[in-house]
Amino acid sequence: MRKALEKHMKVAGEPAGFLLAMFLWVRHLPYFSSKYAAIKSNVDMMFKLFDEQIRVHQKNIDYDSEDSTDIVEAYLKEMKKREHEPDFGGFE
């Protein structure tokens, strides 16, 4: 994960990454298309890792415990606590 994040920050931190963030249409230009593909690939990989961590936590979580082992568990517990509130308590 750390290497993926470093790689992403290197590409996204370049001037080309800035332009892609500001003007998404430039991704269709030849130079920017490869930069966009790299950034999108990194983002997709990070979201896949996040989803995997959430699934692991959902399998092993103890909703009856007051303490949380990390931020993901705390967030899932808060979601569970507010699941019956209107608009899902802001967790839509």
Beta strands, then each sheet from edge to edge (+ up, - down):
end
